[in-house]
């Protein structure tokens, strides 16, 4: 990947709403050249989308938890992600190496909501769970730093 493409990705990871004109100023490219590069990055799947960064507290979802799941029957098909897709309180599902099979990231309104979610996860996926509640989040979702570009 060219350095200019990496620079565009870095700029968009900081501000996904940056205009093509501003991207052009920052990279020394014309607006149309930046537009073409961004479109190519999207078509290749390097840029997979754009999203809003929301305040979960303001949405009534102040409690974040990580839920580690392990199958009750290790011989059962590995279809946990498919079984849990419909649970809207789950923000992410990561396949991991180690004792657990997956780690889920959940955002809920209260400890009672978390307890309800855990019951739904166990029932839907036939798994055992181990949960870690987040006390605070000093940072997350950081853009890729320039020193990791190459």
C-alpha positions as CSV (number, residue, x, y, z in Angstrom):
1,X,0.0,0.0,0.0
2,X,1.3,3.4,-0.9
3,X,2.2,6.0,1.7
4,X,-0.4,8.4,0.4
5,X,-3.1,5.7,0.9
6,X,-1.9,5.1,4.4
7,X,-2.0,8.8,5.1
8,X,-5.6,9.0,3.9
9,X,-6.5,6.1,6.1
10,X,-4.9,7.7,9.1
11,X,-6.7,11.0,8.5
12,X,-10.1,9.3,8.0
13,X,-9.6,7.1,11.1
14,X,-9.3,10.4,13.1
15,X,-12.1,12.1,11.3
16,X,-14.3,10.0,9.1
17,X,-16.3,13.0,8.0
18,X,-13.2,14.8,6.6
19,X,-14.0,16.3,3.2
20,X,-12.2,15.3,0.0
21,X,-11.0,18.9,-0.2
22,X,-9.5,18.8,3.3
23,X,-8.0,15.4,2.6
24,X,-6.4,16.8,-0.5
25,X,-4.9,19.8,1.4
26,X,-3.5,17.4,4.0
27,X,-2.0,15.0,1.5
28,X,-1.0,17.4,-1.4
29,X,-3.4,15.7,-3.8
30,X,-6.2,17.2,-5.8
31,X,-9.8,16.7,-4.6
32,X,-10.5,14.3,-7.5
33,X,-7.4,12.3,-6.9
34,X,-8.3,11.9,-3.2
35,X,-11.8,10.9,-4.1
36,X,-10.4,8.2,-6.5
37,X,-8.1,6.8,-3.8
38,X,-10.8,6.7,-1.2
39,X,-13.1,4.9,-3.6
40,X,-10.4,2.4,-4.4
41,X,-9.7,1.8,-0.7
42,X,-13.4,1.2,-0.2
43,X,-13.7,-1.1,-3.2
44,X,-10.7,-3.2,-1.9
45,X,-12.3,-3.4,1.5
46,X,-9.5,-1.5,3.2
47,X,-12.0,1.1,4.3
48,X,-15.1,-1.0,5.4
49,X,-17.3,1.9,6.6
50,X,-17.8,5.0,8.6
51,X,-19.6,5.4,11.9
52,X,-20.6,7.8,14.6
53,X,-18.8,7.7,17.9
54,X,-21.6,7.8,20.5
55,X,-21.8,8.5,24.2
56,X,-23.2,5.3,25.6
57,X,-24.0,7.0,28.9
58,X,-26.2,9.5,27.1
59,X,-28.0,6.5,25.4
60,X,-28.7,5.0,28.8
61,X,-26.1,2.2,28.3
62,X,-23.5,3.1,31.0
63,X,-22.4,-0.4,31.8
64,X,-19.8,-2.1,29.6
65,X,-18.9,-5.7,30.2
66,X,-16.7,-8.4,28.5
67,X,-18.3,-11.8,28.5
68,X,-16.0,-14.8,27.9
69,X,-17.9,-17.8,26.6
70,X,-17.0,-21.5,26.4
71,X,-19.2,-24.2,24.9
72,X,-20.9,-26.6,27.4
73,X,-20.4,-29.4,24.8
74,X,-17.0,-29.1,23.1
75,X,-18.1,-31.5,20.4
76,X,-21.0,-29.2,19.4
77,X,-20.7,-27.2,16.2
78,X,-18.9,-23.9,16.6
79,X,-21.8,-21.6,15.7
80,X,-21.8,-19.2,18.7
81,X,-21.5,-16.0,16.6
82,X,-24.5,-17.0,14.5
83,X,-26.5,-17.9,17.6
84,X,-25.8,-14.6,19.2
85,X,-26.1,-12.2,16.2
86,X,-29.7,-11.2,17.2
87,X,-28.7,-10.0,20.7
88,X,-28.6,-6.2,20.2
89,X,-26.8,-5.6,23.6
90,X,-23.7,-7.3,22.1
91,X,-21.4,-4.8,20.4
92,X,-18.6,-7.2,19.4
93,X,-17.8,-10.9,19.2
94,X,-14.1,-11.9,19.1
95,X,-12.8,-15.4,18.5
96,X,-9.9,-16.0,20.9
97,X,-7.2,-18.5,21.7
98,X,-7.1,-19.8,25.3
99,X,-9.6,-21.2,27.7
100,X,-12.6,-19.4,26.3
101,X,-13.8,-19.6,22.7
102,X,-15.1,-16.1,22.3
103,X,-15.1,-12.8,24.1
104,X,-18.2,-10.6,23.7
105,X,-18.4,-6.9,24.4
106,X,-21.7,-5.8,25.8
107,X,-23.3,-2.4,26.6
108,X,-26.3,-2.4,28.9
109,X,-28.2,0.0,31.2
110,X,-27.9,-1.7,34.6
111,X,-26.5,-4.8,36.4
112,X,-30.0,-6.3,36.1
113,X,-29.9,-5.8,32.3
114,X,-26.5,-7.5,32.3
115,X,-27.9,-10.4,34.3
116,X,-30.7,-10.8,31.8
117,X,-28.3,-10.6,28.9
118,X,-26.1,-13.3,30.4
119,X,-29.1,-15.6,30.7
120,X,-30.0,-15.0,27.1
121,X,-26.4,-15.6,25.9
122,X,-26.3,-18.9,27.8
123,X,-29.7,-20.1,26.5
124,X,-29.1,-19.0,22.9
125,X,-25.6,-20.4,22.5
126,X,-25.5,-23.3,25.1
127,X,-22.3,-21.8,26.7
128,X,-20.9,-21.0,30.1
129,X,-19.9,-17.4,30.7
130,X,-17.3,-15.5,32.7
131,X,-18.0,-11.8,32.9
132,X,-15.7,-8.8,33.6
133,X,-17.4,-5.5,34.2
134,X,-15.7,-2.3,33.0
135,X,-15.2,0.4,35.7
136,X,-14.0,3.1,33.3
137,X,-12.5,3.4,29.8
138,X,-9.6,5.8,29.7
139,X,-9.5,5.3,25.9
140,X,-10.7,3.1,23.1
141,X,-11.0,3.1,19.3
142,X,-7.8,4.9,18.8
143,X,-6.7,5.5,15.2
144,X,-3.7,3.6,13.8
145,X,-0.6,5.6,14.9
146,X,1.8,6.7,12.1
147,X,4.6,4.5,13.5
148,X,2.5,1.4,12.9
149,X,1.8,2.2,9.2
150,X,4.6,0.2,7.7
